[in-house]
């Protein structure tokens, strides 16, 4: 639990920067996004261990909700970026919505 709370605190800092930061250059945003992805990838194996989610739900339901929301949000954006990359590699010059 202590490791997960510590990781979550780091994720919260990055999330705050990504949502409210006034970035001078997109590279800094992308760098922070990469750090967020790394943190989420580090958390997922801990949360996936047998019984861990049960403990988190019993002791701190909001923490579990936050963790799942973060994991899903990162997954959604990662999927979108992967779709864009595939689109560009196919040589498409515009995105069709």
Secondary structure, 3 states (H helix, E strand, C coil): CHHHHHHHHHHHHHHHHHHHCCCCCHHHHHHHHHHHHHHHHHHHHHHHCCCHHHHHHHHCHHHHHHHHHHHHHHHHHHHHHHHHHHHHHCCCCCCCC
